[in-house]
Amino acid sequence: MQIDEATDRDRASDGRSRYGVYLRQQDPKGWFLDDDEARDPGVFARFAWAAGTGPVMSPAYAVVRPDLDIRLTRAEEDGSLLVLVDVRLHHDALTKEHRPPYRIATWETVHGIGDGDYPTRMEPENESKTALLLTATLRVSGAAWDLWQPSGELEGETLTDDAKSAVRRLAELINQHIGPKVAALLGSESGRW
């Protein structure tokens, strides 16, 4: 995953940050019940992430590989950050004894969409064919992660700066802690994410 500062700057209707405009449209005050939550790194990271990724923002400020979906939520137990990564797998990832004993469609792999390094996995076009569309969800706790500490300011350039810092830090942490796990799940011997 990467941060697209160039597109953010080049497409900014306010001359500074396209992402900043999206943040203001998301009504950050509506996301926080009180000032303490506005300063909570996990709550703020979820808000900043939701505003800077698809489908809210397209093209996204935080660019996720086209073969993955990343969602942030809150652990019920302690309120800490949980990261959910959906990985689309071909049915041949199943052991032979668990695969259907007949031909069946699976995710179609399309190259050249989005990030050229990674294929996009899309539903088969022919909906009349039976398909087995496997998605593994990797759930990782961010409770021990050193998330960006927001200022609690919910307006103007400070909000934009805090949100950009939160998303950049989150991208670093996801790449560091989750990237190798996804690479292993996809069978990458190099560990490349």
N, C-alpha and C positions, 0 to 999 in steps of 0.2 A: 504494500500500500504506500501511496505517496501523497504529498501535498502539492497542489497545483497553484502556486503563487502567481505564475505568469498569466494564466487565464483569469485569475481573480483580479489582478491589476488591470489587464487589458480590457476586460468587459465591465469595469466598474462604472455604474451610472452616476455615482457620486464623486468620481475622479480618484477614489482611494481604494475601495475594496467592494467588490460585488458581494462577497460573503457578508460584509458588514451590513449591506442593504438587506440581505435575506434575514440576518439576525434581528434587525429592527422590525421586520415584517412578522416575525414569529412571536412578538409580544413577550419578551423575557419575563416581564413582571407577572404574567399569567402562569408561568412555569413554577414560580417559587411562592411558597406559602408565607414565608417570613424572611427576614434578613439573614438568619442563620443558614437557611437552605441555599440562599444565593451565594453563600461563601463555602458551601459544602462541595469539595472537589468532585465527588462522584455525581451529585445532582447536576452540577454545572457542566461536567464532561458529557453527560447524556444530552443535555440541552444543546450544547455546542456541536456535538456530533450529529444530532438529528437535523439541525439547521444547515449543516455543511455537507450532507451526503444526499444521495437520491432516496426517494423520489422528490424530496423537498427542493433540492438544488441540483440542476442539471445544465451543463456539466458540473460535477461536484467539486468542492474545494478539497475534500479528502477523497482521493480516488482509490476505490477498492478494486481488486482484481475482478475481471468480468465473470470468473467461474466461482465466485464466492459472494455471500451476503453476510454482512456483519451488523448485528443488532446489540444495543446496550440496554440493560435492564437493571433492576435493583434486587438484591437478594432479600427474600422475605425475612430470613433469620436475623440479619444485623443491618440491613439497609445498604450494604456495600455494593460496589459496582460488579456486575456480571457481564461478561462479553460472550455473546452467542454467535458462532461462526457456522453458517450453513455451507456445506461442501457438497456439490453435486457429483455423484459417483456413477460410473457406468456399472451396469448390472454384472459385468464380468469381474467386478471387485469381490463379489460373493464367491465363496468356495464352490467348487464344481457341484457338490452334492446339494447346495442350496439354490443353484441357478435353475430357472425353468428348463424343462427337457425339450423345449421347442424354441423356434426363432421368435424373438420378441424385440420390439423397438426399445431404445433407451435414449438418453440425452443425446442430441445431435451436437457434434463438436464443430464449431465454426471459427475459423481463424480470420484475423484482420478486423475484428470489431473491438473497439476500446483499446486496451493495452495490448499491443502486438506481441508481447512476450507470453501471454497466456490466452488459451482458447476460451471462447464463450461456450457454455453448454446451455442449449436451448431445447425446449420441448419439441418433439418431432412434429413436422408440419402436417403429416397425414394423421388426423385425429381418429380415423376409422380403424387404424391398426392398434392392437393392444400394445401398451408400453409399460415398462417397469422403470419408474423414475425414482432412483434412490437418492436420498439426501441425508447426509450425516450431520448432526448438529453437535459441534464441539463447544462445550460450556466451560469457560475458564473464569475463575474468580480473580478480580482485580483488587481484592481487599488489602493486599500487602503492597500494591503498586504505589509509587511515588507520583501521584497525579498532580497536575498544575493546581496551585492554590489561587483561586480567583479573588479579586479585590472586593467583590460584592457590588461594584458599580454596574448598573444595568442600563446605562445609556451611553451614547456617543462613542468616541474613539477608544475609551477605556474598555467598554464592553467588547468591541471588535478585537482589540489587542489581547484581552483576556481569553476570548473564545478561540482566536487563532493559536495562542500559546497552548491552550488546553487540548485542542485537536492535534497539533503537532506532537505534543508530549504523548498523547494517547496513541497516535500512529507509531511512534517509536516503541512504545511498550507492547503494542500488538505485534509489531514486526519482531521484536526481541523474544517475547514469551509465547506467542501463538504461532508465528511463522514456521518454526521448526516442527511443531506438532502437525500443522496442516501439510507441510512437505512430506512428513513421514506417512500420514494418512493417505496421501496421493501416491506414495511409493517412490518419492524422489530420493535416490541414494545420495545425491549431493547435498541434501538438506536445503536446497534452493527454494526459496519461497516466492 
